[in-house]
């Protein structure tokens, strides 16, 4: 008795299920690694900004310092808004790239199915 049918089934399972699953998993791990790195970077930036504001508040000694601090808050709010907008755009771009890559992988796998059916 030959093992050829079992070998063919194993090859097809590898080609159509295992390999695409592995490729998708690698893409997902890369995506989540980039996402976590982005979140850590953003967290550090927001924390640095907050600590800077706390230090600036501690330096207030008179009315002039207070006025200067309050005026500086407009700049901080603007910087914070710009940073949040930029971080949101990065997350959206990262997610869109992941979706496109996943779709491309699915399309490539789907194209191989008819070829495998003909090979039988």
C-alpha positions as CSV (number, residue, x, y, z in Angstrom):
1,X,0.0,0.0,0.0
2,X,1.4,3.4,-1.0
3,X,1.5,6.5,1.2
4,X,1.2,8.7,-1.9
5,X,-2.5,9.7,-1.2
6,X,-1.6,10.6,2.4
7,X,1.4,12.6,1.3
8,X,-0.7,14.5,-1.2
9,X,-3.2,15.3,1.5
10,X,-0.4,16.5,3.8
11,X,1.0,18.6,1.1
12,X,-2.3,20.2,0.3
13,X,-3.1,20.8,4.0
14,X,0.3,22.5,4.4
15,X,-0.1,24.6,1.2
16,X,-3.7,25.7,1.8
17,X,-4.1,25.8,5.6
18,X,-0.9,25.6,7.5
19,X,1.3,27.9,5.4
20,X,-1.3,30.7,5.0
21,X,-2.2,30.4,8.7
22,X,1.5,30.8,9.6
23,X,1.9,33.7,7.3
24,X,-1.1,35.4,8.7
25,X,0.1,34.8,12.3
26,X,3.5,36.4,11.4
27,X,1.8,39.4,9.9
28,X,-0.4,39.7,13.0
29,X,2.5,39.5,15.4
30,X,4.4,42.1,13.4
31,X,1.4,44.4,13.3
32,X,0.8,44.1,17.1
33,X,4.5,44.7,17.8
34,X,4.4,47.9,15.8
35,X,1.2,48.9,17.5
36,X,2.6,48.3,21.0
37,X,5.8,50.2,20.0
38,X,3.6,53.1,18.8
39,X,1.6,53.1,22.1
40,X,4.8,53.1,24.2
41,X,6.2,56.0,22.2
42,X,2.9,57.9,22.6
43,X,2.7,57.1,26.3
44,X,6.2,58.4,26.9
45,X,5.5,61.6,25.0
46,X,2.3,62.3,26.9
47,X,3.9,61.4,30.2
48,X,6.9,63.7,29.5
49,X,4.5,66.5,28.6
50,X,2.5,66.0,31.8
51,X,5.6,66.0,34.0
52,X,6.9,69.1,32.2
53,X,3.7,70.8,33.1
54,X,3.9,69.8,36.7
55,X,7.4,71.1,36.9
56,X,6.4,74.3,35.3
57,X,3.6,74.7,37.8
58,X,6.0,74.1,40.7
59,X,8.1,77.0,39.4
60,X,5.3,79.5,39.9
61,X,6.4,82.0,42.5
62,X,4.4,85.2,41.6
63,X,1.6,86.6,39.5
64,X,3.9,87.0,36.5
65,X,5.0,83.4,36.6
66,X,1.4,82.3,36.9
67,X,0.4,84.5,33.9
68,X,3.3,83.1,31.9
69,X,2.3,79.5,32.9
70,X,-1.4,80.1,31.8
71,X,-0.3,81.6,28.5
72,X,1.9,78.6,27.9
73,X,-1.0,76.2,28.4
74,X,-2.4,77.3,25.0
75,X,0.8,76.1,23.4
76,X,0.7,72.8,25.3
77,X,-2.9,72.1,24.4
78,X,-2.0,72.8,20.7
79,X,1.0,70.5,20.9
80,X,-1.0,67.8,22.6
81,X,-3.8,68.0,20.0
82,X,-1.2,67.8,17.1
83,X,0.5,64.8,18.8
84,X,-2.9,63.0,19.3
85,X,-3.8,63.7,15.7
86,X,-0.5,62.4,14.4
87,X,-0.7,59.3,16.6
88,X,-4.2,58.6,15.4
89,X,-3.1,58.8,11.8
90,X,-0.2,56.4,12.5
91,X,-2.6,53.9,14.0
92,X,-5.0,54.2,11.1
93,X,-2.2,53.8,8.5
94,X,-0.8,50.8,10.4
95,X,-4.2,49.1,10.6
96,X,-4.9,49.8,6.9
97,X,-1.6,48.3,5.9
98,X,-2.4,45.2,7.9
99,X,-5.8,44.8,6.4
100,X,-4.4,45.2,2.9
101,X,-1.7,42.6,3.5
102,X,-4.2,40.2,5.0
103,X,-6.5,40.6,2.0
104,X,-3.6,40.1,-0.4
105,X,-2.7,36.9,1.5
106,X,-6.3,35.7,1.3
107,X,-6.4,36.4,-2.5
108,X,-3.2,34.6,-3.1
109,X,-4.4,31.6,-1.2
110,X,-7.7,31.6,-3.0
111,X,-5.9,31.8,-6.4
112,X,-4.0,28.6,-5.6
113,X,-7.2,26.6,-4.8
114,X,-8.4,26.0,-8.4
115,X,-4.8,25.1,-9.4
116,X,-4.7,22.4,-6.7
117,X,-8.1,21.1,-7.7
118,X,-6.9,20.7,-11.3
119,X,-3.7,18.9,-10.1
120,X,-5.7,16.0,-8.7
